[in-house]
Amino acid sequence: MIKVVERPRLSKFKFDGVRKTDADEIRGQIRLLKERVITDYLLGSVKNTVNDHYKNKGFFFNKVEIIQEKDITTKTPHVILTIKVSKGEKVRIEKVNIIGNTVLSAGKCRRKLKESKAYHWYNPFNSGKYLEENLAGDLPNIITKYNSKGYRDARIVKDTVYFVKPDRVNIDVTIDEGHKYYFGKFKWYGNTKYRSSQLDTIVNIKAGTVYNQEKLDQKLYMNPNGFDISSLYMDDGYLFFNLIPQESNVHGDTIDYDVLIYEGKQAIINKVTVVGNDKTNDHVIYREIRTRPGQLFRRSDIIRTQRELAQLTFFNPEKMNVVPTPNPADGTVDIEYTVEEKPSDQIELSGGYGGRNNSFSGGGTGVGGVGIIGTLGVTFNNFSMRNFFKKSAWQPLPSGDGQRLSVRAQTNGRYYTSFNFSFTEPWLGGKKPNSLTFSTFHSKFSNGEPMLINKEEGIRNPKNSSMKIYGGSVNFGRRLIWPDNYFSMFNSVNYNYYDLYQYSSFVFRTGYAHDVNTNITIQRNSVDQPIYPKTGSNFTFFGQLTPPYSLFNGKNYADLTVNEKFKFIEYQKYKFTAEWFTQLTNKKAAEGKEARNLVLRTKIGYGFLAHYNKSVGFSPFERFYMGGSGLSGFQNFVAREIIALRGYPDGSLSPTTGDPIVARYTMELRYPITLNPQATIYVLGFAEAGNSYASFKTFDPFQVKRSAGVGLRVFLPMFGLLGIDYGWGFDNIGQQGAGNGKGQFHFTIGGMLGEL
């Protein structure tokens, strides 16, 4: 007789000796489901998984015990599992010894061990944990460094790991450097499209150059900083192209190469597809794609398409992928773009402190302190106006057409109120990348006193001091194909109306003024992505002009009152900025890990406000204010342009009436903490200089105020880019606590610190 006993099933499981964060991670790894049959294999698998989890964190001597307890609350056999863990001490690296090195210092070799560094308590970014697989992945980096110095035969003779304490290990790495080699001659075989001399020019490796395998690979396959042989062919349709470099002769310390080329036929694009866009409509993506069916395949078009899709800010640039599927039989290729949607809409709900503004007069508290300013705003970056009246599209909002809708309000009660609205259609008509933007705003500033003392009779309060601004604009933008297709041009027509009452900071205290202007912006932007740019540049020229009323209205401005002179404001305003991003390191993304690279950002900027008529002089509006972060309150909106200079108080480098000329120079060194699209975080160190000037006679681009400091940027999809900086001003500006190395905290919202 065979007696069968039913195996118990899982009722529930719990942890003992495990932190909550570890427990959450382990649950996802072991996948223990209720009612699962308990077998020896299952228990062994769970034990090994938990053991490996702690080993990967450096706890080599962890002990895992699984305790089974009968569940008496069920009729059928069920058990409760308790996973008990004693993780022990984390094993860290005490020291890494490099043996046999003469060409490279031990420090340079250790720096190549990215994941196997010695533990130091003062370095919070290095855990110093020892993992065998990390060391195995790090050791080839040392050989790569030797290869770049000409030591082709360098090798790791052995690596030894041994305990020096119960929780500490030493690592001994023994190196055989070998001999130094040099490049010899290159011979090309199979090339019919391009002459050998042309290929020699692109490779640009002369006989006698120190051997460098990495440099050779870049020149042949993929050069991030220039042209290479593969790009030459693949940008002309030769997708099936292949090349094989072979060492043909090694004589002494010199290596000759034969490069075998298979050109193949030019490939024509057959199908182009996009997958992964579950929110953005297909036509929004396809209109940005440069690879079209029927066109010749070009690798540069794929790279450019990736950049354009990243610029939309709808997709995670780190997860973007392209899969070409060649069809050699018919000489075609199918291209599939893979994207991953990320949140792009933003909500701004914040409070900030608006500093002193001496623009008002009047009794009471005046406007000496504005106090806390509350901000509420929403920006929908992937809006769909055509689906606005479709009930089914409100999930929660109509989206997917790439339009931008922004509504924003600011107030601190009686002293300051502002409302802004804008809408942008990026592809007007749907066939060409011509954008159209409508915007309007209203701002009011006062000293808090009621405007009227008798509302029924409309009697104005003599203690009231205020300024009201109403404005609107229409902007039309288009992409250019000359001088190259990185250029774009924007034109706008703008109107601002100013209503002042006892406002002391301008040349007239009470009255009104009209500002009708048009502006043009010409921009060349080749930046690879907007959130954390690594490469590319951005050059911008901006010009803003009003009609030259004084040149054709026949009035003698010397005889006019100030109110009459500036009833219709006239000026001309120009700005120029140049910005570069340079990737200083070239780390590759490992599986499951981000590629964190150091980036240098450099920028220069100049701004000029000019007049048409000396009798009129400089406009009291549109002047520059320099200093601080440009986020200190309503000075952003009182018809003057705030230019930031960290390390100094807000607006402290310019007089209360502003200046017509400004210059600014910035250098930032950035390093990412995480590039996750849900929370992109990077730290930075900066050095910058700038100043504002009262006239062209006093303008000196090298007579500047200097500062330096550190900062942090956090990009949250719902709130945009938030920043905090701490800067030191090195120059005295005659204010207590300003300059002379005094530190200043600065908070920023958005990516720009002023327009310069």
C-alpha positions in Angstrom: 0.0 0.0 0.0 1.3 3.4 -1.0 0.4 6.2 1.5 0.4 9.7 -0.1 0.8 12.8 2.2 -0.2 16.1 0.7 2.6 18.7 0.9 1.6 21.9 2.8 0.9 25.1 1.0 2.1 28.6 1.8 -0.3 30.6 4.1 2.0 33.6 4.5 5.7 34.5 5.1 7.5 37.0 7.1 11.1 38.2 7.8 13.2 38.2 11.0 16.3 40.4 11.2 15.6 42.1 7.8 15.2 45.9 7.3 12.1 47.0 5.5 14.0 48.2 2.4 15.7 44.8 2.1 12.4 43.0 2.7 10.7 44.9 -0.1 13.6 44.0 -2.5 13.7 40.4 -1.5 9.9 40.0 -1.9 10.3 40.9 -5.5 13.1 38.4 -6.0 11.7 35.3 -4.3 8.1 35.7 -5.7 6.5 33.7 -2.9 2.7 33.5 -3.6 0.0 32.4 -1.3 -1.2 28.8 -1.8 2.1 27.8 -3.4 3.2 24.2 -2.7 6.2 24.1 -0.3 8.9 21.9 -1.7 12.5 21.3 -0.7 13.5 22.9 -4.1 11.4 26.0 -3.3 12.9 26.4 0.1 16.5 26.0 -1.2 15.8 28.5 -4.0 14.5 31.1 -1.5 17.5 30.5 0.7 20.0 31.0 -2.1 18.2 34.1 -3.4 18.3 35.8 0.0 21.9 34.7 0.5 22.9 36.2 -2.9 21.0 39.4 -2.1 23.2 40.0 0.9 26.4 38.9 -0.8 25.7 41.5 -3.5 25.7 44.1 -0.7 29.0 42.9 0.6 27.7 40.6 3.5 29.7 37.4 2.6 29.1 35.6 5.9 25.3 36.0 6.1 23.3 33.1 7.5 19.8 32.4 6.2 17.4 30.1 8.1 13.8 29.3 7.0 11.5 28.2 9.8 8.2 26.4 9.0 5.3 26.9 11.4 2.0 25.1 11.0 -0.9 27.4 10.4 -3.6 26.1 12.7 -6.3 28.5 11.3 -6.7 26.5 8.1 -8.3 23.1 7.6 -5.9 21.9 4.9 -2.1 21.7 5.5 -0.7 25.2 5.4 2.5 26.7 6.9 3.8 30.1 7.8 7.4 30.7 6.7 9.8 32.9 8.7 12.9 33.9 6.8 15.5 34.6 9.5 18.6 36.4 8.5 21.8 37.1 10.3 23.8 39.2 7.8 27.0 39.5 9.7 29.6 42.2 8.9 30.0 43.8 5.5 33.3 42.8 3.9 35.1 45.9 2.7 38.3 46.5 0.8 41.1 47.7 3.1 43.8 48.3 0.5 44.6 47.7 -3.2 48.3 46.9 -3.9 49.6 47.3 -7.5 52.7 45.2 -8.1 55.0 45.3 -11.2 54.0 48.7 -12.4 56.6 51.2 -13.6 54.9 53.1 -16.5 51.6 53.9 -14.7 51.6 54.9 -11.0 49.7 52.8 -8.5 47.2 55.7 -8.1 46.4 55.7 -11.8 45.9 52.0 -11.8 43.6 52.1 -8.7 41.5 54.9 -10.3 40.6 52.4 -13.1 39.1 50.0 -10.5 35.7 51.9 -10.5 33.8 49.4 -8.4 36.7 48.0 -6.3 38.1 50.9 -4.4 39.5 50.9 -0.8 37.0 52.0 1.9 37.5 55.4 3.5 35.1 56.6 6.1 35.3 60.2 4.8 34.0 59.3 1.3 30.3 58.8 1.4 30.1 58.0 -2.3 32.3 54.9 -2.0 31.0 51.9 0.0 34.3 50.0 -0.5 32.5 46.7 -0.5 34.2 43.7 -2.1 32.5 41.7 -4.8 34.3 39.2 -6.9 32.3 40.1 -10.1 33.1 43.8 -9.6 36.8 43.1 -9.4 36.7 40.9 -12.5 34.9 43.7 -14.4 37.4 46.3 -13.2 40.7 44.6 -14.0 40.4 45.0 -17.8 40.2 48.7 -17.3 43.8 48.7 -16.2 44.9 46.9 -19.4 42.9 49.3 -21.5 44.8 52.2 -19.9 48.1 50.4 -20.7 47.0 49.8 -24.3 46.3 53.5 -24.7 49.9 54.2 -23.7 51.4 51.8 -26.3 51.7 48.7 -24.1 49.8 46.3 -26.3 51.0 43.2 -24.4 50.2 44.4 -20.9 48.4 41.7 -18.9 47.2 40.9 -15.4 49.5 38.1 -14.2 47.4 37.4 -11.1 45.1 39.0 -8.6 45.0 37.8 -5.0 42.4 38.6 -2.4 43.0 37.8 1.3 41.6 38.8 4.6 43.5 41.1 6.9 40.6 41.5 9.4 37.4 39.6 9.9 35.6 42.2 7.8 38.5 43.6 5.6 40.3 42.3 2.6 43.4 43.4 0.7 43.7 43.0 -3.1 47.1 42.4 -4.7 47.2 43.0 -8.5 50.3 41.9 -10.3 51.0 43.4 -13.7 53.3 42.5 -16.6 53.6 45.7 -18.6 55.4 44.3 -21.6 57.1 46.5 -24.3 56.0 49.8 -25.8 54.8 49.7 -29.4 54.2 52.2 -32.2 51.9 52.3 -35.3 53.5 51.5 -38.6 51.9 51.7 -42.1 48.2 51.2 -43.0 47.2 49.4 -46.2 43.6 49.4 -47.4 42.0 46.5 -49.4 38.5 46.3 -50.9 37.8 50.1 -51.0 36.3 51.3 -54.3 34.1 54.2 -53.1 36.9 56.1 -51.5 40.6 56.3 -52.3 43.2 55.0 -49.8 44.6 58.5 -49.3 41.1 59.7 -48.2 40.9 56.9 -45.7 44.4 57.7 -44.4 43.3 61.3 -43.9 40.3 60.3 -41.8 42.3 57.8 -39.6 45.1 60.4 -39.3 47.5 58.0 -37.6 51.0 58.5 -38.8 53.8 56.0 -38.8 55.7 56.3 -35.5 52.6 57.3 -33.4 52.4 55.5 -30.1 50.2 52.5 -30.3 46.7 53.1 -28.9 44.0 50.5 -29.5 41.2 52.7 -28.2 42.2 55.5 -30.6 42.4 53.1 -33.6 38.9 51.7 -32.7 37.5 55.2 -32.6 39.0 56.2 -35.9 37.6 53.0 -37.6 34.2 52.5 -35.9 32.8 55.3 -33.7 34.5 58.6 -32.9 32.4 60.6 -30.5 34.5 63.8 -31.2 34.8 63.6 -34.9 34.6 61.6 -38.1 35.5 57.9 -38.6 35.6 55.3 -41.4 32.3 53.7 -40.4 30.5 57.1 -40.4 31.9 57.9 -43.8 30.3 54.8 -45.3 27.2 54.6 -43.3 26.3 58.2 -43.9 26.3 57.3 -47.6 23.9 54.4 -47.3 26.4 51.6 -46.9 24.7 49.8 -44.0 26.1 46.4 -45.0 29.6 47.9 -44.8 32.2 46.0 -42.7 35.9 46.4 -42.0 38.5 44.1 -40.3 41.8 45.5 -39.2 44.6 42.9 -39.1 48.1 43.2 -37.9 50.1 42.3 -41.0 53.6 42.7 -39.7 55.2 43.3 -36.3 58.8 44.3 -36.7 60.6 45.3 -33.5 58.3 47.7 -31.7 56.3 48.7 -34.8 53.0 47.3 -36.0 51.7 47.5 -39.6 48.0 47.0 -40.4 46.0 45.7 -43.3 42.4 46.9 -43.2 40.0 44.7 -45.2 36.8 46.5 -46.3 33.6 45.1 -47.5 31.5 47.9 -48.9 28.3 46.1 -50.0 25.3 47.8 -51.6 23.7 51.0 -50.5 20.6 50.4 -48.3 17.2 52.0 -48.8 14.9 52.5 -45.9 11.8 50.3 -46.1 9.7 50.6 -43.0 10.0 53.0 -40.0 8.1 52.1 -36.8 7.9 53.5 -33.3 7.0 51.4 -30.2 6.6 52.4 -26.5 4.6 55.6 -26.9 1.4 55.0 -24.9 0.6 58.7 -24.4 2.2 60.7 -27.2 0.4 60.3 -30.6 2.3 58.7 -33.5 2.2 61.8 -35.7 4.0 63.9 -33.0 6.9 61.4 -33.1 7.0 60.7 -36.9 7.2 64.3 -37.8 10.5 64.5 -35.8 12.0 61.4 -37.5 14.7 62.1 -40.1 14.7 58.6 -41.5 11.9 58.3 -44.1 10.9 55.2 -46.2 12.5 55.4 -49.6 15.5 57.4 -48.5 19.1 56.3 -48.4 20.1 55.0 -45.0 22.3 57.5 -43.1 23.6 56.9 -39.6 23.7 60.6 -38.9 19.9 60.8 -39.5 19.4 58.2 -36.8 21.6 60.1 -34.3 19.8 63.4 -35.2 16.4 61.7 -34.7 17.4 60.6 -31.3 18.3 64.1 -30.4 15.1 65.6 -31.7 13.0 63.0 -29.8 15.0 63.8 -26.6 14.3 67.6 -27.1 10.6 66.9 -26.9 11.1 66.1 -23.2 8.3 63.5 -23.4 10.7 60.4 -23.4 13.4 59.1 -21.2 16.7 59.7 -23.2 18.5 57.0 -21.3 16.1 54.3 -22.5 15.8 55.5 -26.1 16.9 52.8 -28.6 17.1 52.2 -32.3 17.0 48.8 -33.9 17.9 48.6 -37.6 16.9 45.3 -39.3 18.9 44.9 -42.5 17.5 42.9 -45.5 20.6 42.1 -47.6 18.6 40.2 -50.1 16.7 43.2 -51.4 19.1 45.9 -50.1 16.6 47.5 -47.7 16.5 48.1 -43.9 13.6 48.4 -41.5 14.1 50.9 -38.6 12.4 50.6 -35.2 12.6 53.4 -32.6 11.9 52.4 -29.0 10.8 55.1 -26.6 9.7 55.1 -22.9 7.2 57.8 -21.9 8.0 59.9 -18.9 5.9 62.5 -17.1 6.2 65.9 -18.7 3.5 68.0 -17.1 4.5 70.3 -14.3 2.7 71.7 -11.2 4.2 74.7 -9.4 3.1 75.1 -5.8 5.6 77.1 -3.8 6.3 79.9 -1.5 9.3 82.3 -1.9 10.6 85.4 -0.2 10.4 88.6 -2.1 13.1 91.0 -0.9 13.0 94.7 -0.4 12.0 97.0 -3.2 12.3 100.7 -2.7 10.2 101.5 -5.8 7.2 102.7 -3.8 6.5 105.6 -1.7 3.6 106.3 0.6 2.6 105.7 4.2 2.0 102.7 6.2 4.5 99.9 5.9 5.4 101.0 2.4 6.9 98.4 0.2 10.0 98.0 2.0 9.3 94.3 2.4 7.2 92.2 0.2 7.3 89.1 2.3 6.2 85.6 1.4 5.0 85.2 -2.2 2.8 82.2 -3.1 2.9 80.6 -6.5 0.4 78.3 -8.2 1.0 77.2 -11.7 0.4 74.3 -14.1 2.2 73.6 -17.4 1.0 70.9 -19.7 3.8 70.1 -22.2 2.0 67.4 -24.2 -1.4 68.9 -24.4 -4.1 68.2 -27.1 -6.4 71.1 -27.8 -8.2 69.3 -30.7 -9.5 66.8 -28.1 -10.4 69.4 -25.5 -14.2 68.9 -26.1 -14.0 65.1 -26.3 -15.1 63.6 -23.0 -13.2 60.4 -23.6 -9.9 62.3 -23.9 -10.0 63.6 -20.3 -7.9 60.9 -18.7 -7.2 63.0 -16.7 -6.4 65.6 -19.5 -6.5 65.6 -23.3 -2.9 64.9 -24.2 -0.6 63.5 -26.9 -0.3 66.3 -29.5 2.8 68.0 -28.2 1.1 71.4 -27.5 2.0 73.5 -24.5 -0.5 75.1 -22.2 0.7 77.1 -19.2 -1.3 79.0 -16.5 0.4 80.6 -13.5 -0.6 82.9 -10.6 1.5 84.6 -7.9 0.4 86.7 -5.0 1.3 87.7 -1.4 -2.0 89.4 -0.7 -2.2 93.2 -0.9 1.3 94.0 -2.2 1.7 91.9 -5.3 -0.4 89.9 -7.8 0.4 88.4 -11.1 -1.4 86.2 -13.7 0.2 84.6 -16.8 -1.3 82.4 -19.6 0.4 81.0 -22.7 -0.4 78.4 -25.4 2.0 77.0 -28.0 1.3 75.0 -31.1 4.7 73.6 -32.2 3.6 72.5 -35.7 1.2 75.0 -37.1 -0.8 73.4 -39.8 0.8 70.0 -39.0 3.1 69.9 -42.0 6.1 72.1 -41.1 7.8 72.7 -37.7 6.5 76.3 -37.5 5.4 77.2 -34.0 2.8 79.7 -32.9 2.6 81.0 -29.3 0.0 83.3 -27.7 0.6 84.7 -24.3 -0.9 87.3 -22.0 -0.2 88.5 -18.5 -1.2 91.0 -15.8 0.8 92.2 -12.8 0.1 94.6 -10.0 2.4 96.0 -7.4 1.5 98.3 -4.5 2.4 99.4 -1.1 -0.7 97.7 0.4 -2.7 100.8 0.8 -6.3 100.8 -0.7 -6.4 102.4 -4.1 -9.6 104.4 -3.3 -10.6 106.1 -0.1 -14.1 106.6 -1.4 -15.3 103.9 -3.8 -18.6 105.6 -4.5 -17.1 108.9 -5.6 -13.9 107.2 -7.0 -11.5 109.4 -4.9 -7.9 108.1 -5.1 -6.0 107.4 -1.9 -3.0 109.7 -1.7 -1.1 107.1 0.4 -1.5 104.5 -2.3 1.6 103.7 -4.5 1.1 101.2 -7.3 2.1 100.0 -10.7 0.0 97.9 -13.0 1.2 96.1 -16.1 -0.9 94.5 -18.9 0.7 92.7 -21.7 0.4 90.2 -24.5 2.4 88.7 -27.3 2.2 86.6 -30.5 5.3 84.6 -31.4 6.0 82.7 -34.6 9.0 80.4 -34.9 10.4 78.2 -37.6 13.4 75.9 -38.2 15.9 76.9 -40.8 18.0 74.7 -43.2 20.7 77.4 -43.7 23.4 77.8 -42.7 22.6 74.3 -41.3 19.5 72.6 -39.9 20.4 73.3 -36.3 19.3 76.9 -36.8 15.9 78.3 -35.9 14.3 81.8 -35.9 11.5 83.3 -33.8 9.6 86.5 -34.4 7.1 88.1 -32.0 5.0 91.2 -31.7 4.5 92.4 -28.1 2.4 95.0 -26.3 2.8 96.2 -22.7 0.8 98.8 -21.0 2.2 100.4 -17.8 0.0 102.4 -15.3 2.0 104.1 -12.5 0.7 105.9 -9.5 3.3 107.5 -7.2 5.8 104.9 -8.2 9.2 106.4 -7.4 11.7 104.2 -9.1 11.1 105.5 -12.7 11.8 108.9 -14.3 8.1 109.7 -13.9 6.1 108.8 -10.8 2.5 109.0 -12.0 1.2 108.3 -15.5 1.1 105.6 -18.1 3.2 104.3 -21.0 2.8 102.1 -24.0 5.5 99.6 -25.1 4.8 98.3 -28.6 7.7 96.2 -29.9 8.8 93.4 -32.2 11.7 91.1 -31.6 13.7 88.5 -33.5 15.7 85.6 -32.1 18.1 83.6 -34.2 19.4 80.5 -32.5 21.6 77.6 -33.3 21.1 74.7 -30.8 22.9 71.4 -31.1 22.6 70.4 -27.5 21.9 66.6 -27.2 19.1 66.8 -24.5 17.5 69.5 -22.4 17.6 68.1 -18.8 21.2 67.0 -18.4 23.1 68.1 -21.6 26.4 66.4 -22.3 27.4 67.6 -25.7 26.6 70.4 -28.1 26.3 74.2 -28.1 23.7 76.9 -28.1 24.2 80.3 -29.7 21.5 82.9 -29.5 21.1 86.4 -30.9 18.1 88.5 -29.7 17.0 91.8 -31.0 14.0 93.8 -29.8 12.9 97.1 -31.4 10.1 99.6 -30.9 9.1 102.1 -33.6 11.4 105.2 -33.5 8.6 107.6 -32.7 10.9 110.6 -32.1 12.3 110.3 -35.6 9.0 110.9 -37.4 6.5 112.5 -35.1 8.0 116.0 -35.4 8.0 116.6 -31.7 10.8 118.5 -29.9 11.6 116.1 -27.0 13.6 118.8 -25.2 10.4 120.7 -24.6 8.3 117.7 -23.5 7.5 116.7 -20.0 8.8 113.4 -18.8 5.3 111.9 -19.0 4.9 113.0 -22.6 8.4 111.9 -23.5 7.8 108.3 -22.4 4.1 108.0 -23.3 5.2 105.8 -26.2 8.4 104.1 -25.2 11.2 103.8 -27.7 14.3 101.7 -27.5 16.4 99.0 -29.2 17.7 96.1 -27.2 20.2 93.4 -28.2 21.5 90.2 -26.5 24.0 87.6 -27.5 24.8 84.3 -25.7 27.1 81.4 -26.5 27.0 78.2 -24.5 29.0 75.0 -24.8 28.7 71.6 -23.2 31.7 69.3 -23.1 31.7 65.7 -21.8 34.9 65.3 -19.9 34.6 61.5 -19.2 33.3 58.8 -21.4 31.9 56.1 -19.1 29.6 53.6 -20.8 26.3 52.4 -19.3 26.7 48.9 -17.8 23.7 46.6 -17.7 21.2 48.0 -15.2 23.4 51.0 -14.4 23.6 54.6 -15.6 26.5 56.2 -17.4 27.5 59.0 -15.1 29.8 61.4 -16.9 31.4 64.7 -15.8 30.3 67.6 -18.0 31.8 71.1 -18.4 29.4 74.0 -19.2 30.8 77.3 -20.3 28.8 80.4 -21.3 29.2 84.0 -22.2 26.5 86.6 -22.6 26.1 90.3 -23.4 23.1 92.6 -23.3 22.8 96.2 -24.7 19.9 98.7 -24.4 20.2 101.6 -26.9 18.2 104.6 -27.9 17.3 106.2 -31.3 17.4 109.8 -30.1 19.8 111.4 -27.6 17.1 113.9 -26.6 15.0 110.9 -25.4 17.8 109.0 -23.8 17.6 105.4 -22.5 14.2 104.0 -21.8 13.3 103.7 -18.1 11.9 100.2 -18.9 13.7 97.0 -20.1 16.9 97.8 -18.2 19.2 95.2 -16.7 19.5 94.3 -13.0 22.4 92.1 -12.0 23.0 90.0 -8.9 21.7 87.0 -7.0 19.6 84.3 -8.6 16.8 86.4 -10.2 14.2 84.6 -8.0 13.8 87.0 -5.2 10.3 88.2 -5.9 8.5 90.6 -8.1 11.5 92.5 -9.5 11.4 89.9 -12.3 8.2 91.5 -13.5 8.6 95.3 -13.1 9.7 95.9 -16.7 13.4 95.2 -16.0 15.4 92.1 -16.8 17.1 90.3 -13.9 20.5 88.8 -14.7 21.8 86.4 -12.1 25.2 86.5 -10.6 25.5 84.0 -7.7 27.4 85.0 -4.6 25.9 88.5 -4.4 22.5 89.8 -3.1 19.7 90.1 -5.6 20.1 93.2 -7.8 23.0 94.5 -5.8 25.4 95.0 -8.8 23.1 97.6 -10.5 21.6 100.9 -9.4 17.9 101.1 -8.4 17.1 102.4 -11.9 19.0 99.6 -13.6 21.7 99.7 -16.3 21.5 99.6 -20.1 24.6 97.3 -20.5 25.4 93.9 -18.9 28.0 91.2 -19.3 28.2 87.7 -17.8 30.6 84.8 -17.9 29.8 81.3 -16.5 31.7 78.0 -16.0 30.1 75.0 -14.4 31.4 71.5 -13.7 28.4 69.1 -13.4 28.2 65.5 -12.2 25.0 63.4 -12.1 23.8 61.6 -9.0 21.0 59.9 -10.9 19.6 60.3 -14.4 16.3 58.6 -13.6 13.6 60.5 -15.4 11.4 60.4 -12.3 14.1 62.4 -10.4 17.2 63.6 -12.3 19.7 65.0 -9.8 23.2 66.5 -10.4 25.7 68.5 -8.4 27.8 71.3 -9.7 30.6 73.6 -9.0 30.6 77.1 -10.6 32.8 80.1 -11.2 31.3 83.2 -12.8 31.8 86.9 -13.3 29.8 89.8 -14.6 28.8 93.4 -14.2 26.3 96.0 -15.4 27.4 99.4 -16.9 25.8 102.8 -17.1 26.9 103.6 -20.7 29.1 102.5 -23.6 31.8 104.8 -22.4 32.1 103.0 -19.1 31.6 99.5 -20.6 34.6 97.2 -20.0 33.9 93.5 -20.4 36.8 92.7 -18.1 35.8 95.0 -15.3 33.7 92.4 -13.6 32.6 91.1 -10.2 33.7 87.5 -9.5 32.2 84.6 -7.6 32.4 80.8 -7.2 30.4 78.2 -5.4 28.6 74.9 -5.4 25.0 73.8 -6.2 22.5 71.1 -6.6 19.8 70.6 -9.3 16.8 68.3 -9.0 14.5 67.7 -11.9 11.1 66.4 -10.9 8.6 65.9 -13.8 5.8 67.5 -11.9 7.7 70.5 -10.7 10.5 71.1 -13.3 14.1 71.9 -12.5 14.7 73.1 -8.9 18.0 74.4 -7.7 20.0 75.6 -4.7 23.4 77.2 -4.9 25.8 78.6 -2.3 28.1 81.2 -3.8 31.0 83.4 -2.5 31.4 86.9 -3.9 35.1 87.8 -4.2 34.7 91.6 -4.8 33.4 94.3 -2.6 30.3 96.1 -3.8 30.0 98.5 -1.0 27.1 96.8 0.8 27.3 95.3 4.2 27.6 91.5 3.9 28.1 91.6 0.2 31.3 90.5 -1.5 34.6 90.0 0.3 34.0 86.2 0.4 30.6 86.4 2.1 28.4 83.5 1.2 24.9 83.7 -0.3 22.3 81.0 -0.7 20.3 81.1 -4.0 17.2 79.2 -5.0 16.2 78.8 -8.6 13.2 77.4 -10.5 13.8 76.5 -14.1 17.0 75.9 -15.9 18.0 79.4 -16.7 19.7 82.0 -14.4 18.6 85.1 -16.2 18.9 85.3 -20.0 22.7 85.5 -19.9 
